[in-house]
Amino acid sequence: DGAIAVGLPADVAKQGVAIGTSWNYNTAEGAQARALQECLSFQDAPPDTRKLCKVLQTFKRACVAVSIDPEAGTPGVGWAVAPVKADAEAAATRICKSTAGRSREIFCKLSVTHCDGQ
């Protein structure tokens, strides 16, 4: 089992984003706890953003991907879960580009890609 937890403030450009993922856990509960722990301790986000962390999705035998614009003060971030790694990566990148805006979409980079049960 795997999970993704996200702390998503109203203004990602100003407040950042916190993300935690997990995979290959024996239970959904274990996966959720680990993803939440990772999100709450995400060092690239301020404490107020980390406080917003919540588990958004659990998954089994699927892949999770996160794409983000690494430049501080930019809004580009996307994540996705899909049965196939390439599909999760493509969806996360597409979402990042849509949130980044036209001037920053080329900077979206995959920062996480993991598959559960593989």
Stockholm file with secondary structure:
# STOCKHOLM 1.0

chainA/1-118         DGAIAVGLPADVAKQGVAIGTSWNYNTAEGAQARALQECLSFQDAPPDTRKLCKVLQTFKRACVAVSIDPEAGTPGVGWAVAPVKADAEAAATRICKSTAGRSREIFCKLSVTHCDGQ
#=GR chainA/1-118 SS CEEEEEECCSCHHHHCCEEEEECSCSSHHHHHHHHHHHHHTCTTSCHHHHTTCEEEEEESSCEEEEEECCSTTCCCEEEEEESSHHHHHHHHHHHHHHHHCTTTGGGCEEEEEEETTC
#=GC SS_cons         CEEEEEECCSCHHHHCCEEEEECSCSSHHHHHHHHHHHHHTCTTSCHHHHTTCEEEEEESSCEEEEEECCSTTCCCEEEEEESSHHHHHHHHHHHHHHHHCTTTGGGCEEEEEEETTC
//
